[in-house]
């Protein structure tokens, strides 16, 4: 997957997260807190990936791609908490959770490859 495709993929992921947060019940404290956290981390995946593509050095790229990896993994955690807390059904989140995990793996692999050079 090339950088242009990955930019589009992370942006689509961010948009899906935004749409998801609109569906999270806001009638309890946990739902409100998770909605804020997940929109922050989920949109950060796209923003930080885009920044990594403009890195001025290999070290800066490695640092930024590491941030993308962390944010994707954090988003996966919030998705898991939505299911495990009973806030949303697993059926509604399975594809989004899979994408968060795949993005985490892609970014981890990219970071490791870049670090080995």
C-alpha positions in Angstrom: 0.0 0.0 0.0 1.5 3.3 -1.0 1.4 6.6 1.0 -1.5 8.0 -1.1 -3.7 4.9 -0.5 -2.8 4.9 3.2 -3.7 8.6 3.5 -7.1 7.8 2.0 -7.5 4.8 4.3 -6.7 6.7 7.5 -8.9 9.5 6.5 -11.8 7.1 5.8 -11.1 5.6 9.2 -11.3 9.0 10.8 -14.6 9.7 9.1 -16.0 6.4 10.2 -15.0 7.2 13.8 -16.8 10.6 13.6 -19.9 8.9 12.4 -19.7 6.3 15.1 -19.4 8.9 17.9 -22.7 10.4 16.7 -24.3 7.0 17.4 -22.8 6.6 20.9 -25.5 7.1 23.6 -24.8 10.3 25.4 -27.2 9.7 28.2 -24.5 8.3 30.5 -21.1 9.6 31.7 -19.2 6.7 30.2 -20.7 7.2 26.7 -19.8 10.9 26.7 -16.2 10.2 27.9 -15.6 7.4 25.4 -17.1 9.5 22.6 -14.7 12.3 23.2 -11.7 10.0 23.6 -12.4 7.9 20.6 -13.0 10.9 18.3 -9.7 12.4 19.5 -7.6 9.2 19.0 -9.4 8.0 15.8 -9.0 11.3 13.9 -5.5 11.6 15.2 -4.6 8.5 13.2 -5.2 10.3 9.9 -3.7 13.6 11.0 -0.5 12.1 12.3 -0.1 9.8 9.3 -0.4 12.8 7.0 2.3 14.6 9.1 4.5 11.5 8.9 4.4 11.8 5.1 5.9 15.2 5.4 8.7 14.3 7.8 11.9 16.1 7.2 14.1 13.2 8.4 14.1 9.5 9.0 14.1 10.1 12.7 11.1 12.4 12.5 9.2 9.9 10.3 9.9 7.1 12.8 8.7 9.3 15.7 5.5 10.3 13.8 4.6 6.9 12.6 5.1 5.7 16.1 2.5 8.2 17.2 0.1 6.9 14.5 0.6 3.4 15.8 -0.1 4.5 19.4 -3.3 6.4 18.4 -4.6 3.5 16.3 -4.1 1.1 19.2 -5.7 3.5 21.6 -8.7 3.7 19.3 -8.9 -0.1 19.3 -9.0 0.1 23.1 -11.9 2.6 23.2 -13.8 0.4 20.7 -13.3 -2.6 22.9 -14.5 -0.6 25.9 -17.7 0.4 24.0 -18.4 -3.3 23.5 -17.3 -4.6 26.9 -19.2 -1.9 28.8 -22.4 -2.8 27.0 -22.6 0.7 25.5 -22.7 -0.7 21.9 -23.0 -4.2 20.4 -19.9 -6.0 19.1 -21.8 -6.5 15.8 -21.8 -2.8 15.1 -18.1 -2.3 15.8 -16.4 -5.5 14.5 -15.4 -3.9 11.2 -14.1 -0.7 12.7 -12.2 -2.6 15.4 -10.6 -4.8 12.7 -9.6 -1.7 10.8 -8.1 -0.2 13.9 -6.1 -3.3 14.5 -5.0 -3.5 10.9 -3.8 0.1 10.9 -1.9 -0.5 14.2 -0.2 -3.5 12.5 0.6 -1.5 9.4 2.1 1.3 11.3 4.1 -1.0 13.6 5.6 -2.7 10.6 6.4 0.6 8.9 8.1 1.9 12.1 10.1 -1.3 12.4 11.1 -1.2 8.7 12.1 2.5 8.9 14.1 1.9 12.1 16.1 -0.9 10.5 17.4 1.3 7.8 
